[in-house]
Amino acid sequence: MAEHKESSNDKSNNRSRIAIAVVFLLLVCVMVLLNIKWDKLSPDNLHNTLVQTAAAKEEFSEKLSGTSVQEKNIINTGTGIYYISDTSILQLDYNGNKNFSGQHSYTSPCIKCSDNYAVAFGLGSDKFRVISPSFTVYNGTQGTSIIDCDINSKGTYCVMSDHTGYLSVISVYDKDNEFIFSYSFNNYYGVSCAINTSGTMAAVGAVNTIDGALMSKVYILRFDSDEPAAVFDYKDSMIYEVKYIDNDKVAVITDTMVSVVDCSSKKEAVYPYGSKFLASYDLDYGDGMVLALSQSDDGRNCKVVFLDENGKEENSFNTEHSVYSIKLNKDKISLLSGDMLYSYNTYGDLLGRWQVGHDAKSVTMINDKTAFILGVSELRKIILE
């Protein structure tokens, strides 16, 4: 009988089979140890499993005396952190030192900030407060119920409120609290206002029902003109917020889509949510915005979408997390879900995840390694390493 000699190709194939078998057995062991189910076996999920979970290093904490927390009650201005609770206002530098601390009696307290100033107010109240990083600049009384406010880095601010004979009015003032401009709305209720960085125009989002159908409008108002520079219509959409994404572009956030309005060209770019629900969103001035769109209204199974400053989709990725709060910091996206903080780049690569506390409700990022976490009981600065 002729002797069969194993060829070099056969040897190579055998080694490959052995290597594949070893890798498979190791994978099974890892899945057993980490309790990974076969239906979770995907490149993204494997990567998420192999990224180490660690407790974030706490560098600073401030005990809070309030009883409720809203996601938008903490804002990073680029020079420090503003926080408003149901009883007080804090301004902290990035080392956690208090530059400003004051009490307030607003119901439904809100705060809007720029690099150098903040304006605090209560929805339905007639009072507001303009704050620099270290002191109160001005305590104002509008005389009617305040709907929204905004302020830019020069100290120019706008106050939108109810008004006798009109559904709403926006009034604009300079840093010395001198009146600049006003515009009254006869047929629409204002819900959100924003002022650009140069202090030359404002955007107002307003809503009403026409023949039983919801109709929203965005008005672009130039302070040197009595008539709107442009008006944009959004049928069957409820406006949540209007916000300048740069000096000449306005992001319009609604329950059905995002629109980026170019105030110069009077054109817009629309990104519809389709059948998804908006769980959270954030805008980074000059760098675009990020949306967390959920498959259901409970915030789970989100698609994270990164849009550039022109409203064009740059990238998106899917996550199984429930999104409580999301933040964009240049090319980094932070996602808060329960007691976990997840960090991604805008391409969807998971960079890390950390335990950040059981009562965490909102995150704001200073950079890709430092965050402030707002909870019901405390405000914490943490290092993500």
N, C-alpha and C positions, 0 to 999 in steps of 0.2 A: 504494500500500500504506500502510495506516495505521501511523504510528510508534508503537512500544510504549514507554511511559514507565514506568520503575521506580517503584513506589509506595514510600511511607515504610515500610510494613510489610515489603516485600521487602528494602529496604536494611537494616532492623533484623535480619531473619533472616539475611542474608548476613554481617553483622558478627558475629552470634552463632556462625555456623558457622565463621568464620575464627578466632574466639577459642577455640572448642572444639578446633579443629585444632591451634592453637599450643600450648594446654595439653597436648594429647595427645602432640605431638612432644617437648615439654619433659619430660614424664613418661617417655617412652621413653628419652630421653637419660640421665635420672637413673638409670633402671633398668639401663641398659647400664653406666654408670660405676660403680654400686654393686653390680652383679651380682645384681640382684633378679629372681627368677623370677616368671612370671605367676601361679603358684599361691600366691604369697606376697602378692599384691596385695589387701590388706584394710586398713581404716582403722587397726586396731591395729598391723599390721606396718609400714605406711607411717609412722605416728607413731614407732614404735620406731627405724626407719631414720634419720629426720630428727633425732632427739635425738642430740646430739653425744657421742661417746665421748672421755673424757679420762683422763689419769693422775691419780689422787688425789694431793693434796699431802701429803707425809709431814711431820708435825710432831714426831714422837718415835718412837724404836724401842728396844726392849729385846731383846738377843740371848738366846735360850733354849738351855739345855743339854740339854733332854730329847730323847727320840727318837720320841715319839708324841704325838698331839694328839686330844682328844675335843671334840666340839662344845660340850658342857655344862660344860667345864672353865674357861670364862671367864664371869663374871657381873658385870653392872652393878648396883650396890646403890642408886644414886641419889645417892651421895656419892663414889663411887670405883669402881675395878675390882679384883675378885679373880680370880686365876688360879692354878690348880694344875697342875703337870706331873707326870711320873713321878718327879721328884726334889725339887721345891721348891714353895713357896707364896709368891706375891707379892700385896701390896695396894698399889695405886697411886692417887694422886689424879688428877684429870682433866688435870693438866699433865704427868703422867708421873713425878712424884716418888714415890719409894718410901716408904711409911709402914711397911710390914712386909715382911720377907724372911726366910724360914726353910726349912730342909731337912726332908725327911721320908723315911720308909722304907716307906710304905704300898704294898701291891700294889693294883692297880686303884683309884687315888686318886680321890676325889670331894670336892666342896665344895658346901655349901648356905649361902646368905647372906640377911641382912636389911639394913636401912639401917645398923645399928650393930654387927652381929656377923656372924661366920662360924663354921661348924663344918666341919672337915676330917676325913676318915676314909678308910679303905681297905676296899673290899668284901672280906669274909672275914677282916679283921683284927679284933683285939679292942680296938684303941686309937683314940682320937679326940682332937681338939684344938679348943678354943674360942678364937677370936681376936677381938680388938677391932681397930679400924683400925691400931693401932700396936704391939700386944704380944699375947703369948699369955696368955689369961685363965686357962686351965685345961688340963692334960693329963690325960685320963681313960682308964681301962682298964675295959672292960665285962666282961671275963672270958669272953665267948663271941663267936662270929663276928658282926660287925656287918653288917646288911642295908641299912640306910638311916638317915639322921639328918635333922633339920631344926631351925631356930632362928628366933626372931622378933626384932623390934627391941628388945624389953625384955630380951633375953638368956635367956628361957625356951627350953629345947631338949628335944628328944626323941631317943632312941636306940632303934632297933629291931634285935633280934638273935635268934640261936638261943637256946634254953634247954633244959636237961635236963628231960624230962617234958612239954615243949610243942613245938609246931612253930615258934613264934616268940613274942616278948614285946616290948612297947613300954614304955619307961620314960621318965618326964618329970622334969626338974629345973629349978629356978629359976636366976636369974643368979648366985646364990651356991653353986650346985652342990648344993643341998639337994633331996632326993627329994620329989616332989609326988604322983606317980600312976604306976600300972602296970596293964597289962591283958595277959592271956595268951591265946594262940590254940591251941586243941586240934586243930582240924580243917583249918586253912588256913595256908599259908605266906605270911608277910608279904613284900611286894615293894616297897612305897613308903609313906612316912609324911609327914605335914605337920602343922604346928601353926599355929593362927590368931594374929592380931596381938595380941589381948587376952590370950592365954595361958590361955584357959578350956576349949579343946577341941582334939582332934586328929582327923585322918582317916587311916585305914589302908587301903591296898589289899592284898588277899590273894588267893591262887589255890590251886586243887587240882583234881584230876580226880575226878568222881563218875560211877561206872558207865561209865568210859571217855570221858566228855565233860568238856571243860574248863569249869570254873566259877570265876568271879571274884566277889569280894564287896568292898564298901566299908563299913567300920565308922565311924560317927561317935561319938566317945567324948568325953563331958563329964567333966571332972576331979572334979566333985562327985558322981559317980554310979559305982557298981560295974558297972552294966549299960549296954550301948550305947544311945545315944539313938535311933539308927536304923541299919538294915543294908540295903544295896541289892545286888541280885543282877544279874550280867552273864554270861549263858550264852554259851559259845563265844567269849569275848573274853579276851584277855590284857591285863592292866593294865600300862601302862608307868610311869605316874606319877599321883599325886594331889597337888593343889596348891591352896591357898586363892587364889581369885580376888578375894575381899574377905573381911571378917572372918567372914561367915556363909555364904559360898558356896564350894563345893569343885568344882574342875574335875577330872574323871576322864578321863585320856587312855588309850585302849586301841588295839589294832591294828585294830579294826573301827568304832569310833565314839568321839565325845566326849560326855560327860554332864556337865551342870552341876547339882549337888545343892544345894538350898536347905535348910540345916540346921534352920531354924526351922519352915518349912512341911512339911518332909520330902517335898518334891516334887522332881522332876528334869526337865530338858529334854535330850533326846537328839538329837545330830546324827550320823547314820550316814554312813560313807564310801561305801557302795554297793560297787561293784566296784573302787574306787580304793585305792591304798596310801598310807599316811602317810609322807611323805618327811622332813618337819621340822615343828616347831610352836613357838609362843612365846606366853607369857601376859604381859600388862602389867597389873599390879595395879590394879583398879578400872576398867580400860578395855576389857577383853575379851581375846580371843585370836585368833591367826591360824594357819591350817593350810595346809600345802602338800601337796596330794593328787595323787599321780602316777598316770598311766594304766598304768604298769608298775612292777615292783619295783626298777627301776634309777634311779628318781627323775626320769625325763624327762617332758616334757609335763604340767606340773603345773597343777592348778586351785588357785588361792589363794583361801581362804575367810576372811572376817572375821566373827567371832561377837562379839556384845556380851557384857556381864558376866552376862547371864541365859541365855547359850547360844543365842540367836536369831541366825540368819544375817542380817547387815546388808548384805553385798555379796559378790560373788565375781567373779573374772576368770581368764582362761586365759593361760598363758605356755608357750613352747616350751623354757624353760630346765630344766636339771637343778638341783635345789635342794639345796645342801650345808647351808645354814644360813639360817634366816629369823628376823627380829626385828620386833616391833611396838613403836613408840614413839609413843603417843597416836594421831594420825591418819596416821602414816607407817609404811610397811612396807619393810624392807630385805631383799633377797634376794641371797644369795651363790651364784654358779654359776661354778665354775672360778676363773679369775683376774679375774672381773668382779663388781662390785657394782651391783645395780639398785635404784633407789628409786621407790616408788609411793605414791600416796595410797590410802586405803581404798576408793576408787571404781574403782581399777584404772588410773588415769592414770599413765603413765611420767613421772617427774620428772627423771630423770637416770641415767647409767650411767658407771662409772669402772673403770679397771684398778687392781687392788689387790694384785697379786703372785701368782706362780705356785703358791705352797704354802699359800695362804689356805684355812683350814678352818672358821672360825667368825667371825661378826660380832656385835658388840654396839653399839647406838647410844646416844650421850649425848643428841643432839638431831638434827634433820633435816640438819645440816651437819657433824656430827662423829661419827666412828666409831672403835672399836678393832677391828683385824683380827688374829685369832690364826692364826699359821701354825706350821709345824713348827720353823722356824729362828728366828722372832722374833715379838714382840708389837709392833704398830705403832698409833700414833694418827694418823689421817689426817683432812684437811679436804676435804670434798666440795664443790668449787666448779666 
